[in-house]
Amino acid sequence: MHRFNPPPEWPEPPSDTWRPPPGWEPDPDWPDAPAGWGFWVTRHGRPASGPIGAYGAVDAGRMEFAAVDPALVLMHS
């Protein structure tokens, strides 16, 4: 299970199991995340790519391509 890892100076999520809902964006008043910040960690605190399509997930961009042309998903290794 992946856990959302907010950057420093962002509020803590309401629970350990909270995940940003689809389309969620951070409050524009919050400071920027440090460069290369890992928004997702494993239950052991190790960096993780995050759930596909979730905010800050490494794989989030693939979902946009899939929406444009579903055949692109088959070409991804």
JOPEPE-V848790 format. One record per residue. PSI is psi in whole degrees, -180 to 180 (none if undefined). Layout:
PSI  PSI
//
This chain:
135  146  137  133  94  146  167  145  6  152  151  145  156  -22  166  -22  0  137  140  131  162  135  -2  140  146  155  130  -17  -14  148  157  149  148  150  132  14  136  107  -10  140  160  175  -14  4  9  147  144  157  -25  166  138  131  -10  154  131  0  141  -36  4  -35  -31  -31  -36  -43  -40  -35  -32  -46  100  -24  -24  -29  -37  -24  -13  136  none
//
